[in-house]
Amino acid sequence: MILTKLAYKSLLNRRASVLLTLFTIAISVMLLLSIERIRVDAKTSFSNTISGTDLIVGARTGDIQLLLSSVFRIGYANNGVSWQSYQYIAAQRGVKWSIPISLGDSHKGQAVLGTSRDYFTHYRFGKKQTLSFQQGHAFEHLNQVVLGSDVASRLGYTLGDNIVISHGMGNTSFHHHKDNPFTVIGILNATGTPVDKTLHIPLAAIDLIHGGSHSANNEHDEHDEHDEHDEHDEHDEHDEHNNLIGEPSQITAFLMGFDSPLYTLQIRRNINQYKKEPLLAIMPTVTLKELWQMLAIVEKVLLLFSGVVILVSLLGMLTTLLANLNQRRRELAILRSVGARPWQLFTLISMESLFTTLLGCLVGCGLYYGVMLISSSYLQSHAGISVNIAMLSYYELTLIGVIMAAGFIIGLIPATRAYFYSLSDGMSIKT
């Protein structure tokens, strides 16, 4: 108890240097825990870029290539899926819902996705979160477009603005569909997924702007005239739904959900053995894990960075302790002169380093939770990382224990030097 009180008083007396060391350790602990949590949650969020979708079906290619083109809008699909094949597969027993998607156009470098209204109902991301609207609603006519949050904010679009779609993906487009402008009818909330960088238009509009039979505006006018003379019954709503989908010759891919996992496996096998055209059905959750394994170097770099941060902070603490030890010769000489034994000096220095490390870890944990609370919404909306702010996991507590042990071991170096000091070895009081 005496040594504990003496260590506390000693730390308090040297509070300036102790606070600097404590702050260094706290920042290191905060960075370590933050990097570790972001690493784990980034992996989880990456796997949840698309959730609740049982199968993605496209032309036969590689699993990862199909995933990248249909979900991440990266790369191109070599071939499409015929509309007849889509209708046949979507009508199979056990299919709960299906969403056709068509890619190949863009707007100022942002991907344009042709789809049905079911996309906004059944598409899931994160932990099976649904798409929600920041402003407006889903498209109801052929000349309407729904923007992802990033598209709207980056290009400065608001409801009612007109947009011209260009043929081709990427920033280079060779043809602009100026005769078929689209009106912004809705803006989605941020999801942190490729949805944020996508413009969504009716599937039939994709075929319309490429077919050029008549403009989307004329189709809109015809639809309005039809609405003025019809009674909006269920039959009319069904016709309107079909008008937004149309009957394109082919689509890029389609998403599927099933009533039971048994149907998923059965229909997946049937699709991969489909005779009429070469098709591929992938399970997105499985393919996402395979893709993350290819990016395992990212995890290794983050872990290496975490280790370097901790090593630098502990070396900084060692430097501070050794520098303070040289300045404390007078104090140690007084303690020896009043009867303190070498092992007591050893224990005193060790306890001081242990207390400093413990306080640094506690402050670092507090800073970590503060940073996570402040940045969680930003990470979700801009990086797509859903941060799980919870109690420290067993692995994270183990990391804290390792830091504590390392701090204690580091403190043994100056403690050992103090143990072998003597009154005749530089500890005599000089006048």
Order of alpha helices (4+ residues) and beta strands (2+ residues): alpha-alpha-beta-alpha-beta-alpha-beta-beta-alpha-beta-beta-beta-beta-alpha-beta-beta-beta-beta-beta-alpha-alpha-alpha-beta-beta-alpha-beta-alpha-alpha-alpha-alpha-alpha
